[in-house]
Amino acid sequence: MRKADTLFARLFGVSVIAIVLAHVLAVIWFHYYGFPGPPGGPRPPAMMQPPPPPGPLLNRPSQPGAFDAPPGPFEPPHDRGFFDGPVVPLMFQLITLVVAAWWGARFLSRPIRRFSEAAERLSENLDSPPMEETGPSEARKAAHTFNQMQQRIREQVQQRARMLGAVSHDLRTPLSRLKLRLEQIDDEKLQTQMRQDLNDMIGMLDATLTYFHERRTSEALQWYDVQALVESLCENAQDNGLPAESRGACAPLRTQPMALRSCLSNLLDNALRYGGHTLIELVDSPAQVCIRVIDHGPGISAEKREAVFEPFFRLEGSRNRNSGGVGLGMTIAREAAQRLGGHLVLEETPGGGLTAVVRLPRD
């Protein structure tokens, strides 16, 4: 036998209560106003004329026709009018069932709303508080399972962070020793080649750690001056002798500052490395903020523009190992844009080159 705290029992109980309440209201109505007669038909014969007076037949009046005239129709004590029919009780029943259905649906959907809110909190922050294990048995079991899942995900992320820290420490030590021993090599050409290989390994290690750090970092939304961020990034590039400029204006945006900075800085570094002169253009609108990072370099063919967002993917030709990248900048930029609720696409620059377009919603 099912327990009384299951969703089935609650749904069945709400339905039964609604039906019983509707019928009770109908019975009370008919008891007070009476049951309606046949629609459009004559009254019953007993209602057409009054009954004869009591007493023996000989004591009746002797006037001829005293009771021979056909009596008129019997009039009820009061005219019920609109209430003389099933419309009102049926309306009461309908309203009762609708109200009960609305309340029951809202009551039974409450656990689903709680799960939706908890899943949204978990997607934004792994350290969000666990769900309350209340409600019917199915909801309690699901909430308990959800909390266990959250705890396991948190433990796996923490274990991965510890592993990455250990790998970083264990790899940096021998790499540093190798760089010191390079100074003892007399062959200058070999020394240069080995130093380049070591620098590439250190760069890949740093980029990988940064990538995993970006994926596990969560921020609270806050109002941020996007225009000031873009201008600051361009000024920093100019201070380092790199040709970068900004154009356009933008009102403050409710966003995650670290994620937005990571997205734009990676796009700017990628454009400066492969395209030279770079322009960051801001286009503001009531619905979204559009940020275009425009360069006039060799660009990327249309069939490979999605592939560059894969981790460690590298193009041949201009985007080779000598350019200094390890294939994670575009991946970090897209995932940061997605965490902000936006999206990042690559387009061809008119006249040649590549344009990275970031669209961020304002709602």
N, C-alpha and C positions, 0 to 999 in steps of 0.2 A: 504494500500500500504506500502511495506517495506521501511524503511529508507535507505538512501544511505550509512550509516556508519555501517551496519550490515555485518557479515561475508558472508552471502548469496550474498548481493549486491556486495561486493568486489570480491568474487570468480566469479560471473557472469560477472562483468565488466572486470576483467583480461582476461577471456576467450574470450569475444567479441572483446576486443582490439587485442588479439593475432590473431584471425581469420581474422579481417579486415586488420591488418598489413600484414599478409601473402598474402592475395589476392591482396592488393595494390602493393606489390613487384612483384607478378606474372604479373599483368597488365602492370607495367612499363617495365618489361623484354620483354614481347611479343610486346609491342609498339616499342621498340628499335630494336629488332632482327626479328620481324615478327613472324607470326604463322607458325608452321611446317606443311609441306605437308603430304600426306598419306605415311606411312612408306613402302618403297620398291615398290611403285606403280609409274606409268608414270605421267608425268606432265599433267596438263589439256590441252585440244586441243588448247585453245587460246594461250598457252605458247609454242606449238610445232613449229609454223611458224609465221613469222612477218606479220602484216596486210598489205594488198595491198596499194600501194601509192595512195594518193588522186588524184582526177581528173576524167574526163569521161573515159569510157571504151575505146573509139576510140584513145585516146592519149597514150595507153599503148604501150610498145615496140613491134615491129613486129617479132623479132627474135623468131623462134620456140624454145620452151623449156626454154624460159627465166625464166618463173616462174613455169615451169612444173616439174622441178627436186624436189624431196622431200627434204625439208629443214632439216637441222640437229636440234638436240635438243637445246632448248633455254637455254643459260647459264646465270645464275644470275650474278649480278654485282660483287659479291664477294662470296667466299666459306666460309660458316659458320662452317662447320665441326662438331665438338662436340656440338657446341651451337645450331645446327639445330635440335632441339628436345625438349621434355618436361623434360629432366633429370635435367637440371640446375635449372629451376624455381621450380620444385618439391623439389629439395634439399634446395633451399632457403626457401620454405615453411616449410619443415621439421625442418630446423635449427631454424627458427623463432619461431615455436610452441614449440620446446624443450626449447629454452632460456626463452620464456614466461612462460612455465610450471614450470621451475626451479625457476625463480624469484617469480612467484605467490605462489608456495608452501613455499618458504622461507619466504616470506612476511606474509602469512597467519599463518604459524606455530610459528611466533614470540611470540604471546601471550601465547602459550602453553609452550615455553621455559621459559618465565618469570615466569609462575606458577610453573614450576618444580624447578627453582632456588629459588623462595620464599619458597616453601615447604621444600627444603633442608636446607635453613637458619633457618626456624622455628624449624625443628627437632633438630638443634644444639643449638639454642639459642632462648628462648621465647621473649627476648627483642630485637630481630632483627628489623630493620626498616620496616615499612609497604610497601606494593606494591604500585607502581604508578598506579593510576586509569586512564589509557590512552588506546587508541586503539578503536576498534569498540564497539558498545553498549554491545554486549554479554561479551566481555572481560572486559569492565568497570564494569558491574554488578557483574561478577564473582570476580574481584579484590576487589570490595567493600565488598562483602560477605566474602571473605578470610580475609580481614583486620578486619572485625567485629568478625570473629571466633577467630583470634589471640588475639584480645583484651579481649574476654570473657575467653579464656583459661588463659591468664595472670591474670585476675581478680580472677578466681577460684583458681589458684595456690597461689596467694597472700592471699586470704581468708583462704585457708587451712593452710598456714604458720602461719597466725595470730591465727588460732584456735589451732594449735599444740603448739604454744608458750603459749597460755592461759592455755591449758590443762596441759602442763609441769609445769607451775608456780602453778596452783591450786592443782596439785597432790603432788608436792614436799613438799609443806608446811605441810599438814597433815602427810605425811610419816616421815618427820623430827620430828614432835611432837611425833609420835608413837615410834620412836627410842629413844627419850629421856625418855619416860614413861616406856620403857622396863627396864630401870635401877632400877625402883622401885619394880620390881617383884622379890620375894625371891626365887621362884622355878627356879633353875639354868637350868634345862632341858627345861622347858617351855620357859624360856628366850632365850635359844639358838635356839629353834625351831621357835619362833616368829621373832627373828632377821634374821634367814635364809629366812623366808617368805618375810620379808620387803626388804631384799637385792635382792631377786628374782624380786619383784615388781619394785624396782628402776632400776635393770638391764634391765627388759623388757621395761620400759619407756625410758631409754636411748637408747636402741637398736632400738626402734620404731622411735624415733626422728631422730636418725642417718640415718635410712633407708629412711625416707621421705626427709631428707636433701640431701642425695646422689642422689635421683631421680630428684630433682629440680635444682641441681648444674650443671652449664655448664662451660666448659673451652675452651680456644683456644688451637689449636694444636701447639706443640713446640718440638724441639729436646731435648731428655731426655736420660740420661745414665741409662739404665735398669740394667746393671750389677752392677753399684754402688748402686742402690736401693736395689737389692737383697742382696748384701753383707751387707748393712746397717741394713736391717731387721734381718738378721741372727746374726749379732753382738749384736744388742739390745736384742735378745732372749737369747744369751749366757750370757750377762751381768745379766740377771734375773735368771740365773741358768737353762735355758732350752736348751736341746740338739738340735741345728739347725746348719746346714752347707750348703754351696753353692758349685756348681761345674759348670764349663763351662764358656764361654765368649760370649759377645754380643756387637755389635756395637750400637751406639746411635740410637734411634728409634723416629720417629715423632709421638707423642702421647699426651694424656692428663695426666700430672703427678699425680694429685690428684686422678683421677679415677683409674689409674694403681696401685698406692700405696694402695688404699682402697681394690682393688681386691686381691692383693698379701698378704696384711696383714691379711685379713679375712681367706684366704686359709691357711696361716701359723699358725694362731691361732687355726683354726679348727684341723689341723694335729697335732700340739703339744698337744692339749687338749685330743684328742682321740687316737693318735697313738704313742705318745712319741717322739723318735728320728725322725727328719724330715730332708730331703734333698731337696733343690731347685736346679734343673738342668736347665741350659740354653742351647738351641740348636738354633744357628743362621743360616739363609740361605738367599739367595737373595730375596725370595718371602715372607718369614714370619719369625717371632720369636716364638719359642715354649718354654714355661716355664712349667716345671713339678714339682709339689709339692708332694713328695713321702714320705709316712709313712708306717710303718709295724704294724699297729694296727689291730683291729678286722675287719675293712673294712665294706663295705655295699653290700648287695646282689644286683644282677643285676636288679631285678624287682623294686627296691626301689631307684635306683640312680637318677632318674629324679624327684622323689617325694621330695627329700631333698631340691630342689631349690624352693619349694613353701614356702611363708612366714609363719613362726611359725610352720612349720612341724617338728615333733620330732620323732625320732626312739625310739623304746623300747630297753631295755638292756643297752648297754654301753652308749648310747646317751640319758641319762635321765636328770632330773632336777638337780640332785646332781653334774652333770658334769660342771654346770655353764653356759651353753648356753641357748639361748631363741629361736633359730630356724630362725635367720635372716642372719647369716654370709654368708651362701652359696647363699642366694638370692641376697644379696648386691654384692657378688663377680661376679655372672653371669651377673647381669644387668650392672655392671661396664665394664665387658669384652665386652658386646654387644654395649655399648656406644663407645667403642674404635674400633668398626668395626670387632672384633674378636668373638670367642666363647669359652665356657668352658664346658668340659665334664669330667666325672669321669670314671676311669678305675681301674681294679684290679692290684695291685702290684704283680709282680712275687714273689712267696714265701709267699704271704699273706699281706694284707694291702690295702690301697687306694691311688690312684694317681690322683691328679687333674691336668688336662692338659689344659693350656691356649695357644691358637694360635692367634697371632696378625699379621695382614698383614703389609707389608712394604710400599705398594703403598699409 
